[in-house]
Amino acid sequence: MSETFLPELPQELWRAGKLELAHGVEQSLQVIRVATACLGRFLAEIESRGAKDLYGYGRTDKWFADMAGLSVSEARAVVNRALALNPTRALDGTEVPPVAPATAAVAAQGLVGDERIDQILEILKNLPAEVSAEERAGAEQILANLAPSAGPRQLAEAEANLLGLLDPDGKEPKEPEPKEPRREITLERRKDGFWKLTGLLDDETGARTAAALEAYAQPRPVDEFGQADLRMKCERMGDAWVELLDLAVACPDQPGTSGYRTLVHVTIGLEELKSGLGTACLDFVGTMTAREARLAACDCLMLPVVMSAAGEPLDLGRLRRFVTPGQRRALNIRDGGCAFPGCHRRPKNCHAHHIHHWADGGPTDLRNLVLLCSFHHRLIHHGDWEVRMAADGLPEFIPPQYRDPLRQPRRNTLHHV
């Protein structure tokens, strides 16, 4: 086992810089994972010798539950994972090989956590019974190689690909019985500026709605730095609802919008919009910060309204579309989806971002535009990441120093071979 040491904790953590905090989290996480793998080997050995003979308990999970102060179900999950990753011995002393030896090797290095291990074990359990031992071992090796840099969505896609190869016929689908439709939706604006959405859907419509939201509410894959998606499920569902609205509004046949994503009425001066200070009115409903208006203006219709000090409209700008349909098609072909490194979002889920913002004099041409999903669009506007156009005419991204001290440019390689 490779030696892993706890990171040195600064005496005054609040004085630590971003790079030091990030490294501390990364090192601590690896220590936890290596220690968990070591714990699993001890539990597997206790199981082999017999918890009853060693400690008088009938089962290892019950002994471990008392030992660790856990419930039996919590302890059982830890013991089952340990038995799947480590060799044990049968009653006659012969060695019983682990279910997932390749995954165990990766876990021992601290490169993968319990959630991905459990997902791999579940995938292996779902493989058809007629799959040979060699095929099963090959499938597990693929999943183990993918796990350190993959999130749950990527492993699920790998499972689908493996099942397609090993079990092309699949299981016979079951058709749900339709029920009488009943649908109600209520939308009201609260005094604090938030909107409350309530509704009642029939079984079929509810299932379709849940499927649509779940498809867009999956946690973002773990990036190359090991950063996971920390949003709660309710937050991911809310963001998924926004993405579905963007798709509907961007449809050319959508009544009232004709495919335009957003109509922003800027009720502040252009200089305030450039600086990101002040407020703006979104379609005459509520308020938004000028910083948010600046983000929305990348891929929308912008109607500037110049106001006097007394609030009197002095000049109403012309409605102008900043990204033409032809430019959008060219962006879709060039970037193939969100251009941010490691992002899998397709073109229909992306905005066209001005690298040099139009409010600062940036042109609306392909060398100044890049496709970004809503999350990475906000990250570029409000975070420390930078985007630029390389000499070959393709976008590349510069990570902040706390993610990469050398700030090496990175690209998304998922959309193109």
C-alpha positions in Angstrom: 0.0 0.0 0.0 1.4 3.4 -1.0 2.0 5.8 1.9 -0.5 8.6 2.3 -0.2 11.2 5.0 -2.7 13.7 6.3 -2.2 17.2 5.0 -0.7 19.7 7.4 -3.6 21.8 8.8 -2.8 25.5 9.0 -3.2 26.8 12.5 -5.5 29.6 11.2 -7.4 28.0 8.4 -9.2 31.2 7.5 -5.8 32.6 6.3 -5.3 29.8 3.8 -5.4 30.6 0.1 -7.6 28.9 -2.4 -4.8 26.7 -3.7 -4.0 25.5 -0.2 -7.7 24.8 0.6 -8.1 22.8 -2.6 -5.0 20.8 -2.0 -6.1 20.1 1.6 -9.4 18.8 0.5 -7.8 16.6 -2.2 -5.3 15.1 0.1 -7.8 14.5 2.9 -10.2 12.8 0.5 -7.4 10.5 -0.7 -6.5 9.6 2.9 -10.1 8.8 3.7 -10.4 6.5 0.6 -7.1 4.7 1.3 -8.1 4.2 4.9 -11.5 2.8 3.8 -9.8 0.3 1.5 -7.5 -0.8 4.3 -10.6 -1.2 6.6 -12.2 -3.4 4.0 -9.2 -5.7 4.0 -9.4 -6.1 7.8 -13.2 -6.8 7.6 -12.6 -9.4 4.8 -10.1 -11.2 7.0 -12.4 -11.2 10.0 -15.1 -12.6 7.8 -12.7 -15.4 6.6 -11.8 -16.4 10.1 -15.3 -16.1 11.4 -16.6 -13.3 13.7 -18.2 -15.9 15.9 -14.9 -17.6 16.6 -13.1 -14.3 17.1 -15.6 -12.2 19.0 -18.7 -14.4 19.7 -20.9 -12.6 17.1 -22.9 -14.6 14.6 -22.2 -12.2 11.7 -19.4 -9.8 10.9 -21.7 -6.9 10.2 -23.3 -7.1 13.6 -19.9 -7.1 15.3 -18.8 -4.1 13.2 -22.0 -2.3 13.9 -21.3 -2.4 17.6 -17.6 -1.7 17.1 -18.2 1.4 15.0 -21.5 2.6 16.5 -23.4 2.1 13.3 -26.8 0.6 12.5 -26.7 -3.0 11.3 -27.8 -1.9 7.8 -25.0 0.8 7.7 -22.4 -1.8 8.8 -23.7 -4.4 6.3 -23.1 -2.0 3.4 -19.5 -1.5 4.5 -18.9 -5.3 5.0 -20.6 -6.3 1.7 -18.4 -3.8 -0.1 -15.3 -5.1 1.6 -16.2 -8.7 0.7 -16.7 -7.7 -2.9 -13.4 -6.0 -3.2 -11.1 -8.4 -1.2 -10.4 -12.1 -1.4 -11.8 -14.3 1.4 -11.4 -18.0 2.3 -13.9 -20.8 2.2 -14.4 -23.3 5.0 -11.7 -25.6 3.6 -9.2 -22.8 3.4 -9.2 -22.3 -0.3 -9.2 -18.7 -1.4 -12.4 -17.1 -2.8 -11.4 -14.4 -5.3 -13.1 -10.9 -5.0 -16.0 -9.9 -7.3 -14.2 -6.7 -8.5 -10.4 -7.0 -8.2 -9.7 -4.2 -10.7 -12.0 -1.9 -8.8 -10.2 -2.9 -5.5 -6.9 -1.9 -7.0 -8.1 1.5 -7.9 -9.8 2.0 -4.5 -6.6 1.0 -2.7 -4.9 4.0 -4.3 -7.6 6.4 -3.0 -8.8 7.2 -6.5 -12.4 6.2 -6.2 -15.0 6.5 -3.4 -17.8 4.3 -2.1 -20.5 5.7 -4.3 -18.7 4.8 -7.6 -17.7 1.4 -6.1 -21.3 0.6 -5.3 -22.3 1.7 -8.8 -19.8 -0.6 -10.4 -20.9 -3.5 -8.2 -24.5 -2.9 -9.1 -23.6 -2.8 -12.8 -21.7 -6.1 -12.5 -24.7 -7.6 -10.7 -26.9 -6.6 -13.6 -24.8 -8.3 -16.2 -26.6 -11.4 -17.8 -25.9 -14.7 -16.1 -24.7 -16.3 -19.3 -21.8 -13.8 -19.6 -18.5 -15.7 -19.3 -16.0 -15.0 -16.6 -13.6 -13.5 -19.1 -16.2 -11.1 -20.4 -17.2 -10.2 -16.9 -13.6 -9.5 -15.9 -13.1 -7.4 -19.0 -16.3 -5.3 -18.3 -15.1 -4.7 -14.7 -11.7 -3.6 -15.9 -13.3 -1.1 -18.2 -15.4 0.3 -15.4 -12.5 0.4 -13.0 -10.3 2.3 -15.5 -13.2 4.8 -16.1 -14.2 5.3 -12.4 -11.4 7.7 -11.2 -12.3 10.3 -13.8 -16.0 9.6 -14.3 -19.2 10.6 -12.6 -22.4 8.5 -12.2 -23.8 9.5 -15.6 -20.6 8.4 -17.5 -20.7 5.0 -15.6 -24.4 4.6 -16.4 -23.6 5.2 -20.1 -20.8 2.7 -19.9 -23.2 0.2 -18.4 -25.6 0.8 -21.3 -22.8 0.2 -23.8 -21.7 -3.0 -22.0 -25.2 -4.4 -21.9 -25.6 -3.5 -25.5 -22.6 -5.6 -26.3 -23.2 -8.5 -23.9 -27.0 -8.6 -23.9 -28.2 -7.0 -27.2 -31.7 -8.4 -26.9 -32.3 -6.9 -23.4 -35.4 -7.5 -21.3 -38.9 -7.5 -22.7 -40.4 -4.0 -22.1 -43.6 -3.6 -20.1 -46.2 -1.2 -21.3 -47.9 0.8 -18.4 -51.6 1.0 -18.4 -52.8 4.5 -19.2 -55.0 6.4 -16.7 -57.6 9.1 -17.1 -55.7 12.4 -17.5 -55.9 15.1 -14.9 -53.6 18.0 -15.0 -53.4 21.2 -13.0 -50.7 23.9 -12.9 -50.6 27.0 -10.6 -47.9 29.7 -10.9 -47.8 32.7 -8.6 -45.3 35.4 -7.8 -44.4 35.8 -4.1 -43.6 39.1 -2.5 -39.9 38.2 -2.1 -39.6 38.0 -6.0 -39.6 34.2 -6.2 -42.2 32.2 -8.1 -44.1 29.3 -6.6 -45.0 26.5 -8.9 -47.5 23.8 -7.9 -49.4 21.2 -9.9 -51.2 17.9 -10.2 -50.4 15.6 -13.1 -51.9 12.3 -14.2 -49.7 9.2 -14.0 -48.5 9.2 -17.6 -47.8 13.0 -17.7 -46.1 12.8 -14.3 -43.9 10.0 -15.5 -43.0 11.9 -18.7 -42.3 15.0 -16.6 -40.1 13.1 -14.2 -38.2 11.5 -17.0 -37.5 14.8 -18.7 -36.4 16.5 -15.4 -34.3 13.5 -14.4 -32.5 13.5 -17.7 -31.3 17.1 -17.2 -31.0 16.8 -13.4 -28.2 14.2 -13.3 -25.2 15.4 -11.3 -22.5 16.9 -13.5 -19.6 14.4 -14.1 -16.6 14.7 -11.9 -14.1 16.9 -13.8 -10.5 16.2 -14.4 -9.6 17.8 -11.1 -12.0 15.5 -9.1 -14.5 18.2 -8.5 -18.0 16.7 -7.9 -21.4 18.2 -8.3 -22.5 19.3 -4.8 -26.0 20.5 -5.6 -28.9 18.9 -3.7 -31.4 16.9 -5.9 -34.1 19.6 -5.5 -31.5 22.2 -6.8 -30.6 20.0 -9.7 -34.3 19.5 -10.5 -34.8 23.3 -10.5 -31.9 23.8 -12.8 -33.3 21.1 -15.1 -36.6 23.0 -15.3 -34.7 26.0 -16.5 -32.9 24.0 -19.2 -36.3 22.6 -20.4 -37.7 26.1 -20.6 -34.6 27.2 -22.6 -35.2 24.4 -25.1 -38.9 25.3 -25.4 -38.3 29.0 -25.8 -35.5 28.4 -28.4 -37.9 26.4 -30.6 -38.6 28.3 -33.8 -42.3 27.4 -33.7 -42.7 28.5 -30.1 -45.6 31.1 -30.0 -44.5 34.5 -28.9 -40.8 33.9 -29.0 -40.0 32.7 -32.5 -36.9 30.9 -31.2 -35.4 33.8 -29.3 -34.1 32.6 -25.9 -34.6 35.8 -23.9 -35.9 39.3 -24.2 -34.0 41.6 -21.8 -35.2 45.2 -21.3 -32.2 47.0 -19.7 -33.6 49.8 -17.6 -30.1 51.2 -16.8 -27.5 52.9 -18.9 -25.1 51.1 -21.1 -22.1 52.0 -18.9 -23.8 50.3 -15.9 -24.3 47.2 -18.1 -20.6 47.2 -19.0 -19.5 47.5 -15.4 -22.0 45.0 -14.0 -23.3 47.4 -11.4 -27.0 48.3 -11.1 -30.2 46.6 -11.9 -32.2 45.6 -15.0 -35.7 44.5 -15.6 -36.3 41.1 -17.2 -39.3 41.4 -19.6 -40.9 44.0 -17.2 -41.3 41.3 -14.5 -39.2 41.7 -11.3 -35.6 42.8 -11.3 -32.2 41.3 -12.0 -28.6 42.5 -11.5 -26.7 44.1 -14.3 -24.2 41.3 -13.9 -26.9 38.8 -14.7 -28.2 40.9 -17.6 -24.6 40.9 -18.9 -24.7 37.1 -18.9 -28.1 36.8 -20.5 -27.1 39.3 -23.2 -24.6 36.8 -24.7 -27.4 34.8 -26.5 -30.6 36.8 -26.6 -32.5 39.9 -27.8 -31.3 43.0 -26.1 -33.5 46.1 -25.9 -31.5 48.9 -24.3 -33.5 51.7 -22.6 -31.6 54.8 -21.6 -33.1 56.5 -18.6 -32.8 60.0 -17.2 -32.0 60.7 -13.5 -35.7 61.1 -12.9 -36.5 57.8 -14.4 -37.9 59.1 -17.7 -37.1 57.0 -20.8 -35.0 59.2 -23.1 -34.1 56.7 -25.9 -35.4 53.3 -26.8 -32.8 51.2 -28.6 -33.5 49.0 -31.6 -34.2 45.3 -31.1 -31.2 43.4 -32.4 -30.4 39.7 -32.6 -26.7 39.2 -31.7 -26.2 35.6 -32.9 -27.8 34.8 -36.3 -29.2 31.4 -37.1 -26.4 30.8 -39.5 -23.8 31.6 -36.9 -25.5 29.3 -34.4 -25.4 26.4 -36.9 -21.7 27.0 -37.5 -21.1 27.0 -33.7 -23.0 23.8 -33.3 -20.8 22.1 -35.9 -17.5 23.6 -34.7 -18.0 23.0 -30.9 -20.3 20.0 -31.0 -21.8 21.0 -27.6 -20.5 22.8 -24.5 -16.9 23.5 -25.2 -15.9 23.5 -21.5 -13.4 20.6 -20.8 -15.2 17.4 -19.8 -18.8 18.7 -20.3 -21.1 16.4 -22.2 -23.9 18.9 -22.9 -25.2 18.9 -26.5 -25.7 22.1 -28.6 -29.4 22.3 -27.9 -28.6 22.8 -24.2 -26.0 25.6 -24.8 -25.8 29.3 -25.1 -23.6 31.3 -27.4 -21.1 33.2 -25.2 -19.2 36.2 -26.4 -15.5 35.7 -25.4 -15.0 39.5 -25.6 -18.3 40.8 -24.5 -20.4 42.8 -27.0 -21.0 45.5 -24.4 -17.2 46.0 -24.3 -17.0 46.2 -28.1 -16.6 42.5 -28.8 -17.7 41.5 -32.3 -20.4 38.9 -33.0 -18.4 36.5 -35.2 -17.3 32.9 -34.9 -13.9 33.8 -33.6 -15.5 35.6 -30.7 -18.2 33.0 -29.9 -18.2 29.7 -28.0 -21.0 27.3 -27.0 -21.4 26.9 -23.2 -24.1 25.2 -21.2 -25.9 27.3 -18.5 -23.6 26.1 -15.7 -20.3 26.7 -17.4 -21.6 29.9 -18.9 -22.2 31.2 -15.4 -18.8 29.8 -14.3 -17.0 31.8 -17.0 -18.9 35.0 -16.2 -18.6 34.7 -12.4 -15.7 32.4 -11.7 -11.9 32.4 -12.2 -11.9 30.4 -15.4 -10.9 32.1 -18.6 -11.7 31.3 -22.3 -9.8 32.3 -25.4 -9.6 31.4 -29.0 -6.5 29.5 -29.9 -4.4 30.0 -33.1 -6.2 27.1 -34.8 -9.6 28.8 -34.4 -10.9 26.6 -31.6 -11.7 27.7 -28.0 -9.5 26.7 -25.1 -10.0 27.3 -21.4 -7.5 28.5 -18.7 -8.2 27.0 -15.2 -7.7 29.2 -12.1 -4.4 28.8 -10.2 -6.0 26.9 -7.4 -7.1 24.2 -9.9 -3.9 24.1 -11.9 -0.9 26.1 -10.6 0.6 26.1 -14.2 -2.7 27.2 -15.7 -2.3 24.9 -18.7 -4.9 25.5 -21.5 -7.5 22.7 -21.8 -10.1 21.7 -24.3 -13.2 19.5 -24.5 -12.4 16.3 -26.4 -15.8 14.5 -25.8 -17.6 15.9 -28.8 -15.0 15.2 -31.5 -12.8 12.3 -32.2 
